[in-house]
Amino acid sequence: MDLPLIRPNPPKLSELQQELLALEASGVFTNNGPIVRRFEDALIERMFGGIGACLAVSSATIGLMIAIRAAMWDQGDARRYALMPSFTFAATAHAAIWAGLRPMLCDIDPESWLADMQQVEALLARHHQEIAVMVPYATFGRSLDMDRYHWLSRQYEVPLVVDAASSLGTIDEDGLNAGTGTPGAFVYSMHATKTFATAEGGVVYSADVAFIDRLRVMSNYGFEHGRSATMPGLNAKISEVGGLMALAKLDQIDAIAEHRAELAAQYHTFLPEYGFQPLVDHRQAMQFMPLTLPSVLMPYRTEIIAKLAECGIGAGTYFSPHLAQQPYFQAECSYGALPMSDDVGGRIIALPITDMMSVADVKRACIAFREICAGFAHPVDRRIKARQPRKVA
């Protein structure tokens, strides 16, 4: 397949031979080594304007687990829920469950695909004494209304941990990475499939330096002084090789994210009749190009993906099924009707955006996609036929 949906592009270890030799000679391979700490410091300076602190971790899922557990600090047993959208990846709910909470699922906004803020506020007003943490998802790298979330967090005294897995490289209107200045926690992924691609890893960011200090202890078995645990802990550390790859990717991320943003804009231009997240004035880190099919094409989504594959074009579905449609989470989560998650999840399809693609590649993918959809009774054709006057006998 020459245009795969995802084409991992981590830094090439073969181009980092001198750095790897120096790493070997140092004898330090993990345990918050100097390379990882150098990456953390460089990330804060370059992408967060020197504001706050961050912790590099072995995966974003582990980062969510320890951030949620830390956010629950000194809460009573009555706080047993983690409020999150159902339209997200399984890791969001798994992390809350591993932290001892029950996910409370809310619906999404039909345009932005972010959590429906009216429903979030209603659930907080009704259950805030039972909600331990809010875990909004920055859907496909999109920015959140953090002013509103911060107000809700203060109003209802519910801490905030944002699953921003795809958002390392998303720039807000202030020119800094999404999440900058948040007193809660933002958790980003550096998985090979992300825009900020290494091999495996994640970053937890907060403007609250003391919070990151606590996470650093938790990430090393809760060892605050010596080898005696003083708080909950596990092994969340990233290796020095992972830190080296992250440092190399940090030098590339702006060019990569800008290129992907341009490809995303071209999809909007070539396929104006389909449903996209609205474009924003600032930069969104694009992992792929999600869009929604018209309802009439919903039954043919699997066939459309298969025909695109025959053309050498990768496609897929994301958060379909969403959390409340997955057997394990149906048993472990609390939720009501989720009509927008059902609708968007049932119609969503993802087209490729990769570092190696060109505008011509996007145009080719769009032409093939439109032609394939037309073969399944495109709704535009049906509307045209419906407008034609009937012949009178």
C-alpha positions, 0 to 999 in steps of 0.5 A: 500500500503506497498511501497507508493510513499510518506510516510511522516516522520515528527518528532514525537510530542509524543517524544517532550513532554518536549519541548512542555510543555516548549513551553506552559509554555513560552506563546510564540507560534508565531511571530518569537519566541525563538524556531524559531530563535534557529532553524534558527541559528542552520540551518545556522551553521550546513548546511551553514557553518555559512555563511549568514542568513535565515528566517523560513516561514509558507510555501515555496510558501510564501517564494517565494512570499516575496523573489521575491517581495523583489528582485523587490525592486525599479524596474520600471514598465517595469520589468514585467517578472519572468523567470523560467522553465515550468517544475516545480511545480505550486507554482513557477509560482503562487508566481511570479504572486502574486508578480505582475509578468508574468512568462516567461517560458523556456525549460529544458535540456534533461539530467539534467531536469534543465532550458536550460541555452542556452535558459535562456541566449538568453531570458536574452539577448533579454528581460533583461530590461523587466525581474524582476527576474530569478526563476530557479528550482532546479529540484528534489533537484539537484544542479544548476550551481550557478557560471553561474547564478551569472554571468548572474545576474551580466551581465544583472542586473537581481536578482536571487531567486531559487526555491529549494523546495526539496533541503534542505539536498542536499550537494554541492561539498564543503560539505555545503547545496546547495545554500550556499554563494549565494547573491540572495535567495534560498527557501526550503520547509519543507513540510511533503512530503519533505526529510526535513519533518516537517508538513508545512513550508519553509526556505529562505536563502541568503548570504546577511544578509540585504536581510533576514532582509528585508524579516523578516520585510515583513513576519510580515506585513511590520512592521519595527518599532512598528505597522506601515508598512514601506514596502510591507508585509503579514503574513509569520511567522511559529509557535513555534511548527513548529520551534520545529519540524524543530529543531528535523528534523535538528538533523535527516537530514544527516542520512535521506538524506544519506539513501535516496541517497543510495536507489537512487543509487540502482535504477540506478543499478537495472534499468540501461536501463531507463532515470535518472538524472545523479548521482552527486558526492555529495549528492542529497536530494531525495524525490522520484525516477524520471525516464523517460519511453522509448517513446514506453511506453509513452501511457501506463504510466497510466496503468503502475502506476495502475499495480504497485499499484496492487502490493502495490507499489506507483508511480506517475507523476511530473510536468506532465502537466508542467506549459504551459500545465495547463489552468490557466498558459496558460493564465497567462504566456509567452512562446514559443515551449517547446519540452523538457518539453513536452517530459520529462513531457510526459514520466516521472514516479516517484517510491518510496523513503522513510525513511522506505525503504530498498535496498530489497524494492528498488529491489522489486519495480524495479523487479515489474516495469520491469516486468510490462513494459515488458507486454506493449511491452518493446522496448528492446524486439522490438529491439531484434525482429527487428534484427532477419533475415526474413525467405526467402520463 
